[in-house]
Structures are given as structure tokens and as C-alpha cells.
């Protein structure tokens, strides 16, 4: 892309061998497996976890609000704000859900999600949000200012075909969703930092594939008569492998002749090698990396109802809420005007959907209690269930039981009157 024509798309996340080797010193883990974005997403637990978080960020309502009083508590949606419009339609080829899902997936896997902010030349209002390749974009401090640099895939006049073209962008024109980092400017590359853990999980998966490709059977030793020609031995190996390798050839009958004998040698089974336990452990490791409950990525070790309910609540509180704040503060910094930021008249907020996943009976009991104590009106309770307000404002009144009244302020108690039967001068006498 270019600063003048940022609509030229960059390539999406891909396995770039040269770039990846340069960034990760070869990219191989201790297990001997080279860890890339594509291979990492090939792990079902990673795919599920990333898709879960990115999907939740994408589906929650997100918009611009305007404060309506000086307390900073009451606010209303400002749907006409330029930032609100660009969040509803980020660009010409993405829905709001897809845009937020994409940037969040980049942040989870690469530590950073970037989007170029295309602005109006008249007033600088945001017009489009265009995702950038996180593997080819990074922040740079130069002469006391923060810039972003990205690699363009568009051909540039005067440069040879295939030559890299670097584009510099001011920090105010880049929406940057970042994870944990060391300098506050850039998130850690998750796949590089956790290469050993991810590489072990990929190795366990690949081992299982090879194990079943060989019919989950122990290896065999074929004893041939002395003097058998090398070519005959090689043909025997190929024929045996073609007939008995793979689960589709399981239990085929073997016929040996010309003095050939078959013997097995001891080899650990998948359970003896703890392959199944390793896969379950890897699911828990992935869950810890992404911050999701282990049962959501396929670990069945904790399935009690109370445990699952607690883990789901923890996921919303500890994982989603953290990412909500990252998005809200970054959009406040990059999509609001300087005047709005200085006067604190606007903000970006997610709708946390606090009632999502709550059993219907519990939700009905909650609404009934809140309505009966006058904390919610009928329209508010109906809104929780996606029902329209009552006509003519009938549902906007707050109701309380008729036997309730305000508690009066404490009244000072008068001093007790003196005893009329007491003789003068006898105060304090027994």
C-alpha cells in the first residue's frame, strides 16, 4: 500500500520462510518442529481459542458515546459521530464483526493488530480502517516521534519487480491493538516467546498422525535368508509397506515365502508413551496462553457444572474485559478529536452483555427483584429480553410497593425530665 492509496491491500497472515527465519533465528523449537502461524493455527485448541476470543470481540456491540452530564456517568450513543460511522462500516470489504475479529486474531497470535486509518482531507475525520499485515508492520521512534512502518506489496515505479517498499505512517493514523509487551509500544510476538510450548504440541500432533499412518502397530523386523540380493530386499520393503501401512490396510493377510521370517520388536504404545495425556496437557497449555477456560478448547478434565459456570464468568472478567479496555482506549486515542479528548465529552464503549449465558429462570428472578425495588422500569426489563418498549411511554415509570416510605432522619432525643418526687439537694445520693 502507499500513504496516498492505502486501499491497496497487503497480504494476509502467511508463512514467509525468509522473514520468519530472520525474526526467530530459524524458528525451530526444542522438539525439532518449526513453529509458524499456519502450523500454530493447525492445532485445534489454538484455532478454537483464537476463534473464540476474536469472535467474542467481534460480536459485542461497540460504539461511541457522549456524556450528557458533568458527573461523567450518564451517556448516550452518538451514532452520528464519524468514529461511530467508521466502526459500523470499517471499509468497503469488511463488516464490523470481521474487522474486529481479524485485528483481534492478529493481536492474539502476533502480539499486535494494526489498521491504517484513512482520513478525510478536509477535517481529518476517519473514513476507513484498513488492516495491515502484523508480520510486516511495527512502530519506530524517530527524532522523538512515534511512526509506524509497513511493507507494501504494491509495485512502485522505478523499483525492480519484487523489491520491498517500506511505507512510513504517523502514529495517529494507525490503530494498534497490542498485547503484553516490554516497552508499551509493541506486544510480544506470542509464537516466538512460547515457541517451545507450541512446538511440543505440534510435535505431539504430528507423532499421532505418523502413528496412525502406520496402523497404530508396533514395528516389525523381517528376517531374510542369507544371500538375498539387495534389490530383492528393497522390493520386499516396498511391497510390505504398500500392503500394510495405513489404517485402510489394517488386518491384511501377509504371505511370506523363500525363507522370509517375520518378527516384532517391542515398541511403546500410544498410551505408554502418554500420547493421549500429552494432547490433553497441550490443550491446557494453549488455554493458559490465550486466557480461556480449558474446557472451551477441548480439555474434558473439569466438567462439573459449578466449575464450568465459574470458569465462564472468569473468562468474561479476566480475558474479555481486558481486551475491551485495550480497544476502548486505543479508539479513544486515535478516533476522537483533540478537543473531544481534552474536554472528555466522548468515549468508546463495548456492551459487555452482562446477562449473556445466565439461565432464564435466574434472569427472570433478577428482573423481578430489580423491578419491585424500583431500580428498573418495565422498558428496561423488557430490553434485557430484546423486547420493544411499551407504547406511549407506559413502561418508563419506576414502581415501588405502596408500603414503602423514605426512612426519616434521626431526631435528637430530649433530656429526661427530672423526677418530681426527688428532694432538692439529694442528686447523686444513694
C-alpha positions in Angstrom: 0.0 0.0 0.0 1.0 3.6 -0.1 0.1 6.6 2.0 -1.6 8.1 -0.9 -3.5 4.9 -1.8 -3.8 2.8 1.4 -6.7 0.8 -0.2 -4.1 -1.4 -1.9 -4.3 -4.5 0.3 -1.4 -6.1 2.0 -1.1 -9.9 2.0 -2.8 -11.6 4.9 -1.0 -13.6 7.6 1.2 -16.1 5.8 4.2 -18.4 6.4 7.0 -16.3 5.0 10.1 -18.5 5.4 12.8 -15.9 4.9 11.1 -13.2 7.1 10.2 -15.7 9.8 13.7 -17.2 10.0 15.1 -13.7 10.3 12.8 -12.8 13.1 13.0 -16.0 15.1 16.6 -17.3 14.4 15.4 -20.3 12.4 12.0 -20.8 14.1 12.6 -24.3 15.3 11.6 -25.4 18.8 13.4 -27.9 21.0 11.2 -30.7 19.6 12.7 -30.0 16.2 9.4 -28.6 14.9 9.5 -25.2 13.1 6.7 -23.1 14.5 4.8 -20.8 12.2 1.5 -19.0 12.3 0.0 -21.6 9.9 1.2 -24.6 11.9 0.1 -23.0 15.2 -3.4 -22.5 13.9 -3.3 -26.1 12.7 -3.6 -27.1 16.4 -7.3 -27.5 17.1 -7.0 -26.0 20.6 -5.3 -22.8 19.2 -7.8 -22.5 16.4 -10.7 -22.8 18.8 -9.3 -20.4 21.4 -8.3 -17.7 18.9 -11.7 -18.0 17.2 -13.5 -17.9 20.5 -11.9 -14.7 21.7 -11.8 -12.9 18.3 -15.4 -13.9 17.7 -16.5 -12.5 21.1 -14.7 -9.2 20.5 -16.3 -9.1 17.1 -19.9 -9.8 18.2 -20.2 -7.5 21.2 -21.7 -4.1 20.4 -19.1 -1.4 20.2 -19.7 2.3 19.6 -19.2 6.0 20.5 -21.0 7.5 23.5 -21.5 11.1 24.5 -21.6 12.2 28.1 -24.8 14.1 29.0 -23.9 15.4 32.4 -20.9 16.7 34.3 -20.7 13.7 36.5 -19.4 11.5 33.7 -21.8 8.7 34.5 -24.8 9.3 32.2 -24.1 8.8 28.5 -26.0 8.2 25.3 -24.9 6.7 22.0 -23.6 9.2 19.4 -24.4 7.3 16.2 -23.6 10.4 14.0 -20.0 10.7 15.2 -17.5 10.0 12.4 -15.9 7.3 14.6 -19.2 5.6 15.1 -19.8 5.5 11.4 -16.4 4.0 10.6 -16.9 1.4 13.3 -20.2 0.4 11.7 -18.5 0.2 8.3 -14.8 -0.1 8.7 -14.0 -0.4 4.9 -15.6 -1.4 1.6 -15.0 -5.1 2.0 -15.4 -5.9 5.8 -18.2 -6.0 8.2 -17.7 -4.6 11.8 -17.6 -8.2 13.1 -15.0 -9.3 10.5 -12.8 -6.3 11.1 -12.6 -6.6 14.9 -12.3 -10.4 14.6 -9.3 -10.1 12.2 -7.5 -7.5 14.2 -8.1 -9.4 17.5 -6.7 -12.6 15.9 -3.6 -10.7 14.8 -3.1 -9.5 18.4 -3.6 -12.9 19.9 -1.1 -14.7 17.5 1.4 -12.0 16.7 1.0 -9.8 19.8 -0.1 -6.8 17.6 -3.1 -6.0 15.4 -2.7 -2.9 13.1 -5.1 -1.0 10.9 -4.4 2.1 8.8 -6.8 5.0 9.4 -7.8 6.6 6.2 -8.8 10.2 7.0 -10.8 12.9 5.3 -8.5 15.6 3.8 -11.0 18.3 4.8 -11.3 17.7 8.6 -9.3 14.6 9.3 -12.3 12.5 10.3 -11.8 8.7 10.0 -13.2 7.3 6.8 -11.9 3.7 6.6 -10.0 1.3 8.8 -7.7 -1.0 6.7 -6.0 -4.0 8.4 -2.2 -4.2 8.0 -0.1 -7.4 8.0 1.2 -7.7 11.6 4.4 -9.6 10.4 5.4 -6.6 8.2 4.4 -3.7 10.4 6.0 -2.2 13.5 6.4 1.0 15.4 9.6 3.1 15.2 10.7 6.1 17.3 12.5 8.7 15.2 13.6 12.2 16.4 11.4 11.9 19.4 8.3 11.0 17.4 6.5 7.7 17.0 6.0 6.4 13.5 4.8 3.1 12.0 6.5 1.3 9.1 4.8 -1.3 6.9 5.9 -3.2 3.9 3.9 -2.6 0.7 3.2 -5.3 -1.8 2.2 -2.8 -4.5 4.6 -2.2 -7.4 6.5 1.1 -7.2 7.6 2.9 -10.4 11.4 3.0 -10.7 11.9 -0.1 -8.5 12.6 -3.6 -9.7 9.7 -6.1 -9.5 9.6 -7.8 -6.2 11.7 -5.1 -4.4 10.4 -4.3 -0.9 8.7 -0.9 -0.5 8.6 0.5 3.0 5.8 3.0 3.9 6.0 5.3 6.9 2.8 6.4 8.7 2.3 8.8 11.6 1.2 7.0 14.8 -2.1 9.0 14.8 -3.0 7.2 11.6 -2.5 3.6 12.9 -5.0 1.8 15.1 -2.8 -0.5 17.2 -4.3 -3.3 19.3 -1.4 -4.7 21.3 -1.0 -7.4 23.9 1.6 -7.7 26.7 4.9 -6.0 25.8 8.1 -4.7 27.4 8.1 -1.1 26.2 4.4 -0.2 25.8 4.9 0.3 22.1 4.7 -3.2 20.8 3.3 -6.5 22.1 5.5 -9.6 22.5 5.4 -11.9 19.5 3.4 -14.7 21.1 4.5 -17.5 18.8 8.2 -16.6 19.3 8.0 -16.3 23.0 6.1 -19.5 23.5 7.8 -21.4 20.7 8.8 -24.4 22.9 5.3 -24.9 24.3 3.6 -24.6 20.9 6.3 -26.7 19.2 5.8 -29.5 21.7 2.1 -29.5 20.9 2.7 -29.6 17.2 5.2 -32.5 17.6 2.7 -34.5 19.6 0.1 -34.0 16.9 2.4 -35.0 14.1 3.6 -38.0 16.1 0.0 -39.1 16.4 -0.5 -38.8 12.7 2.5 -40.9 11.9 1.5 -43.4 14.5 -1.9 -44.0 12.9 -0.5 -43.8 9.4 1.4 -47.0 10.4 -1.8 -48.7 11.6 -1.0 -47.9 15.2 1.0 -51.2 15.1 4.5 -51.9 16.5 7.3 -52.0 14.1 8.3 -55.3 12.5 11.6 -56.9 11.7 11.7 -59.0 8.5 14.4 -61.7 8.6 15.6 -62.7 5.1 17.8 -65.7 4.1 21.5 -65.1 3.7 22.5 -64.1 0.3 19.2 -62.5 -0.8 20.1 -59.7 -3.3 19.8 -56.1 -2.2 17.3 -55.4 -5.0 15.0 -58.2 -3.7 15.3 -56.9 -0.1 14.4 -53.4 -1.3 11.4 -54.7 -3.3 10.3 -56.7 -0.2 10.3 -53.5 1.9 8.3 -51.5 -0.6 5.8 -54.3 -1.1 5.3 -54.8 2.7 4.9 -51.1 3.3 2.4 -50.7 0.4 0.3 -53.7 1.7 0.3 -53.0 5.5 0.9 -49.3 6.1 -2.1 -47.1 6.9 -5.3 -47.8 8.7 -7.1 -48.8 5.4 -4.7 -51.8 5.1 -5.2 -52.9 8.7 -5.5 -56.7 9.2 -4.5 -57.6 5.6 -3.1 -61.2 5.3 0.7 -61.4 4.9 2.2 -64.3 2.9 5.9 -64.9 3.4 8.0 -67.2 1.2 11.5 -68.0 0.2 12.6 -68.4 3.8 11.5 -64.9 4.9 10.5 -64.7 8.6 8.6 -62.0 10.4 9.3 -60.9 14.0 8.1 -57.9 16.0 10.2 -55.8 18.3 8.9 -54.1 21.4 7.7 -50.5 20.9 5.8 -48.3 23.3 2.1 -47.9 22.6 0.5 -44.6 22.3 -0.8 -44.7 25.9 2.5 -46.0 27.2 4.2 -43.0 25.5 1.4 -40.8 27.1 0.3 -39.5 23.8 -3.3 -39.0 24.9 -2.3 -37.4 28.1 0.1 -35.2 26.2 -2.7 -34.0 23.9 -4.8 -33.1 26.9 -1.9 -31.3 28.6 -1.3 -29.4 25.4 -4.9 -28.2 25.4 -4.5 -26.9 28.9 -1.3 -25.1 27.9 -3.0 -23.4 25.0 -5.8 -22.4 27.2 -3.3 -20.8 29.6 -1.6 -19.0 26.7 -4.8 -17.5 25.4 -6.6 -17.0 28.7 -9.7 -19.2 28.0 -11.1 -22.0 30.2 -9.6 -25.3 29.3 -12.9 -26.9 28.6 -13.6 -24.5 25.8 -10.6 -25.8 23.9 -11.3 -29.5 24.3 -10.0 -30.5 27.7 -12.7 -32.6 29.5 -10.9 -32.9 32.8 -13.1 -30.4 34.6 -16.8 -30.7 33.6 -18.7 -30.1 36.9 -21.5 -27.6 36.4 -20.4 -25.2 39.2 -16.8 -25.4 37.9 -17.8 -24.6 34.3 -20.0 -21.7 35.4 -17.2 -20.2 37.5 -14.7 -20.6 34.6 -17.0 -19.0 32.2 -17.5 -16.0 34.5 -13.7 -15.8 34.9 -13.2 -15.8 31.2 -15.6 -12.8 30.8 -14.0 -10.9 33.7 -10.3 -11.7 33.2 -9.9 -12.1 29.4 -12.7 -10.3 27.5 -12.8 -7.3 29.8 -9.0 -6.7 29.4 -9.3 -6.7 25.6 -12.4 -4.5 25.8 -10.3 -1.9 27.6 -7.5 -2.2 25.0 -9.9 -1.5 22.2 -11.7 1.3 24.0 -8.6 3.3 25.0 -6.9 2.9 21.6 -10.0 4.1 19.8 -10.4 7.0 22.2 -6.8 8.0 21.4 -6.9 7.6 17.6 -10.6 8.2 16.5 -11.7 11.2 18.7 -10.7 14.8 18.0 -8.2 16.5 20.3 -10.9 18.8 21.6 -13.1 15.8 22.5 -10.3 14.1 24.3 -9.3 17.2 26.2 -12.9 18.0 27.3 -13.8 14.3 27.8 -17.1 14.6 26.1 -17.0 11.3 24.2 -15.8 7.8 24.8 -15.8 4.3 23.1 -17.5 1.5 25.0 -18.3 -2.1 24.5 -21.6 -3.5 25.6 -20.4 -6.2 28.0 -23.7 -8.1 27.8 -23.7 -9.0 31.5 -26.7 -11.3 31.2 -25.3 -13.4 28.4 -25.3 -17.1 29.4 -27.4 -16.5 32.6 -30.1 -19.2 32.9 -33.5 -17.9 32.1 -35.1 -18.6 35.5 -32.3 -16.7 37.3 -32.6 -13.8 34.9 -36.3 -13.6 35.4 -35.9 -13.6 39.2 -33.3 -10.9 38.9 -35.5 -8.7 36.8 -38.5 -9.2 39.1 -36.4 -8.2 42.1 -34.9 -5.1 40.4 -38.4 -4.0 39.2 -40.0 -4.5 42.6 -37.5 -2.3 44.4 -37.7 0.5 41.8 -34.2 0.0 40.4 -35.6 -0.9 36.9 -38.7 0.0 34.9 -40.7 -2.2 32.6 -38.9 -1.0 29.5 -35.5 -1.7 30.9 -36.5 -5.2 31.9 -38.1 -5.8 28.5 -34.9 -4.6 26.8 -32.9 -7.4 28.5 -35.1 -9.9 26.6 -34.8 -7.9 23.3 -38.5 -6.8 23.6 -39.7 -3.3 22.4 -40.7 -0.6 24.9 -44.3 -0.3 25.8 -46.2 2.3 23.7 -46.9 5.9 24.9 -44.1 5.7 27.5 -46.1 3.4 29.7 -43.0 1.4 30.6 -40.8 4.2 31.7 -42.3 4.6 35.2 -40.5 3.2 38.2 -42.7 1.3 40.7 -42.2 0.5 44.4 -44.5 -1.3 46.8 -47.1 1.0 48.5 -46.0 0.0 52.0 -42.5 1.6 51.5 -41.6 5.1 52.6 -38.4 7.1 53.0 -36.6 6.5 56.2 -36.8 9.7 58.3 -33.6 11.4 59.5 -32.7 10.6 63.2 -34.3 13.0 65.6 -32.3 14.2 68.7 -33.8 12.8 71.8 -34.6 15.3 74.6 -33.1 15.0 78.1 -35.2 13.0 80.5 -37.5 15.2 82.8 -36.4 15.3 86.5 -38.2 13.2 89.0 -40.8 15.4 90.7 -40.7 13.3 93.9 -37.0 13.7 94.4 -36.0 16.1 97.3 -33.8 19.1 96.4 -30.1 18.7 97.1 -30.2 14.9 97.0 -28.9 14.4 93.4 -26.3 11.7 93.3 -27.1 10.5 96.9 -27.8 6.8 97.3 
